[in-house]
């Protein structure tokens, strides 16, 4: 069922009688949920924001092997030293920035050819980061189709965090206290996300169900995960090597999780039975993070989550320019467009998680579901 959506101002006038009707060419266009997105897409396309940026992306693609090669050379040059823990942190940051580029390729932002984007994603994700492109595509495609929708968005299925009051009610007394304070545990467990991403990737490529290019993914991930681990233990003594990997995985997990968490966590959670049009589905469930160009680089463009969800194939370099257009358009439609500072977004996420853990009514209840209940 599609909930009734109020049309924009000026579109509710009674239809004139046939004898008084204006010629078709002078009659004002009527608004509908589907045409709302079509008009926005036309505006964005006319502004040139969907065109490819080959020079920008080829530069970034060339920088990946060069920067990782330089980091490995520095690692070998330093040798067996506790100073390598700083190198480990640098690797964690470098792998996250590389993953952001893989994210762009997987969304067809780099090349016009889908095959070229696929192979770029495989090389970047599997070989340089150690994450399965097939696993990411299987999971992330479902998230984009239904962000924050119960039963459809896999990002709501994090094992140790509950994102709705209904989920929190499943736990027994032993976990009630932890769930009531789950916001306090959110940042401390983020470093574990690095391990979780690698484990999920490995598990995916060895599943019985069909996996595209399974052999290629296994080979590339084997080189990255096995080869990098072997190199660490060849250069470092066992104790330093273990701590090196802990720091590298911890920084990688914290950086990745911290970049994705502000985008949807704490935004409306959509009940399984509620459906609505594409524009509202993406805008109402997403949050932008306000900041300058340094934040754009630090978050890989993910701070413009609304624009990214509306136009997944838009080069991340163009998202900053698209944001004012989208914000103004949403304002004319009366669609809430959420944009906050980074610290404010994290406060909202933590407060929301704690309230869900206390099994209260969701404080960010879906406005479309609320509208339907009122009918």
Secondary structure, DSSP 8 states (H G I E B T S, - for coil): -B------TT--S----GGG---GGGS-----HHHHHHHHHHHHHHTTTTS--HHHHHHHHHHHHHHHHHHHHHHHHH-S-TTHHHHHHHHHHHHHHHHHHHHHHHTT-S-S-HHHHHHHHIIIIIIII---HHHHHHHHHHHHHSTTBTTT-GGG--TT---SHHHHTTS-HHHHHHHHTHHHHHHHHHTTHHHHHHHHHHHHHTSSS--TTHHHHHHHHIIIIIHHHHHHHHHS-HHHHHHHHHHHHHHHHHHHHHHHHHHHTTS-BB-TT-B--HHHHHHTT--EEE--HHHHHHTTTTT-HHHHHH-TTS-GGGHHHHHHHHHHHHHHHT----EEEHHHHHHHHHHHHHHHHTT---TTB-HHHHHHHH-
